């Protein structure tokens, strides 16, 4: 895989994984009786605003919804990765 594609893929994986980590954090905080601010979730995973419709959904529908949210977050995170990868200098071959 080219270096530029690896940078884009790394950014996309961070975006995908971060949404699941934030879901885990907020669900654990809810079960433990904590009520953290949603600002962190909205700044790091802006597509999580779509989760408002998943409040009364079943577990399977909720997980599918978060899969869609995490995929859209991966696309959002890959855009800066694509911009950063444009500045990667190719090594000169002799």
N, C-alpha and C positions, 0 to 999 in steps of 0.2 A: 504494500500500500504506500502511496506517495506520502511524503511528509505533510503536505498541505491537507490531504484528506484525513490523515491521522489527527491533526489539530482540530479540524471540524468535527470529527467523530468524538474526540475527547470532550469538546464543549457540549456536544449533544448528549453524551452519556452523563455528564455532570447535571445537565438540565433534567434528564429523565430520572436519575437517581435522587436528585434533590427533592423532587416533588413527592416521591415515596417516603423519603426520610422526614419531610415535613408532615406528611399525613400520619406517620407513625408517632411523631412527637406530639401532635395535637390530639390524637386519639388516646395516647397514654396519659396526657395531662388531663383530658376530660374524665378518664376512668379514675384517676387519682384525686379528682376534685379540684384541680387547678384550672384557672381560666386565663391563659396567656393572651396577650394582645394578638390580633390577627394581622397587624401591620407587617410582621416578618413574612407571613405567608403571602400577602398580597404583593410585596416588593420582590420576593425571590421566585414566586410562582404566580405571575399575573393571571394566567388562565384558570387559576383555582376559583375565580369568581363564579365559574360555571358550577361549582360544587354546591351552590345555594339550592339548586334544584334537586340535589341528591339527599336532602335531609330526611325525607320520609320514604326513601327507596329501600328495597331489600339489599342484602349484603352483596349478592351477585351483581345487581345493577349498579350498586355503589362502586364496586371494584372495577367494573367495566367503564364506568364514568371516569374513575381516576386513571385508568389506562389511557383513555382519550386525552385527559388533562395532561398527563405526563408526556404523551407523545407531542402534544402541541407545545409543551414547555421545552422539549428537546429541540423542536424546530426553532423556537425563539432563541434558545441558547446557541444554536449552530450559526445564527446570523453573525454575531460578533466573532465567532470562530472563523467564519469565512473571510471576514474583513481582516482579522489578524493574520490569517494564512497568506493573504496577498503580500504582506511585508516580509515573508520568509525568503531569504536569498537562496537561490539555487547554487550548489557548489559547482565550480567550473571543472570540467573534465578535460584532461590533456591528451 
